[in-house]
Amino acid sequence: MARRTLPITAAAFATTAALLLSACGGGDDKSPDDIKGADTGSSSPSASASASPGVERPKITIPSSFQLTFENWSSGDPVEQAVLDDAKEEVRAGYAAIIASDPDSEAVAFYDTEGVVGQTRQWIKSYTDKHLTVIGKLPAFAPEVSVAKTGRGASLSYCTDESAAQTRNLKTGKVEGNPAGTNPYVSYTVSLAKNAQGVWQNASVHSERGGCSK
C-alpha cells in the first residue's frame, strides 16, 4: 500500500524535486500495494485553514471502511502545525481519490505542486485501473517537521504501519493484504513548498519499506 506503498499495491512515488530535505531523490517503487500516510475517515477541510484564513480548502471524505489515522501529528509551533495539517490532507486526498475512483481529484491537485500531481495521479490509477479500493486500518505516526528559515519550504518524515491495511477488488470482492513476509512499516520523506495562497503543497515524496518500526 505504500505510496507510496499499500499492501504492495500502490508504490512509493517520489519526485526528484529537491527542496530542503536530503530526501532520497525520486525513488519510484510503484506497486499498487502501497498505502501512504493517513487519518481518521472523516470529512472536513484541513485544520491548517487557520494558518491561511482566506483560503477555501477542499472537503475530503473517507468512509469508515478505511481508517486512516494520524498519531501525534501536532506541534506547539503554529508554522509546523500548518505543515502537518496540509501534509495530512494531501495524504487523505490521495486515498479518498482511490476510494472514489477519481484520479483527477481536485483535492489532490490542491495539495500537490504541478511537478508532483501527475505522479500522485499515476499512483491513484495503479489502484483504480485494476478496480481496487483500500480498506482496513492505516496509522501514520512519528512525524518530524523542519521548516526552512525562509518560511517557504519544509521537510517532513513519518512512518506508516500497513499490518491491517488491505485492498478490495470492486468487481470480484477479493480482499488482499501485503504478501507474507513483507515488512509492514514504511517510512516517508516529504518536501513541501508554501504556495502564494499559503498552502503547504507536496513538492516531493520518497518512501522506503522497512525504513522504520513502531
Secondary structure, DSSP 4 states (H G I P E B T S, - for coil): -BTTBSTTTS-B------SSS---TT--B--TT-------S-----GGGGGSTT--PPP----TTEEEEETT---SSHHHHHHHHHHHHHHHHHHHHHHTT-TT-HHHHHHB-HHHHHHHHHHHHHHHTTTEEEEEEEEEEEEEEEE-TTSSEEEEEEEEE-TTEEEEETTT--EE-SPTT---EEEEEEEEEE-TTS-EEEEEEEEEETS---
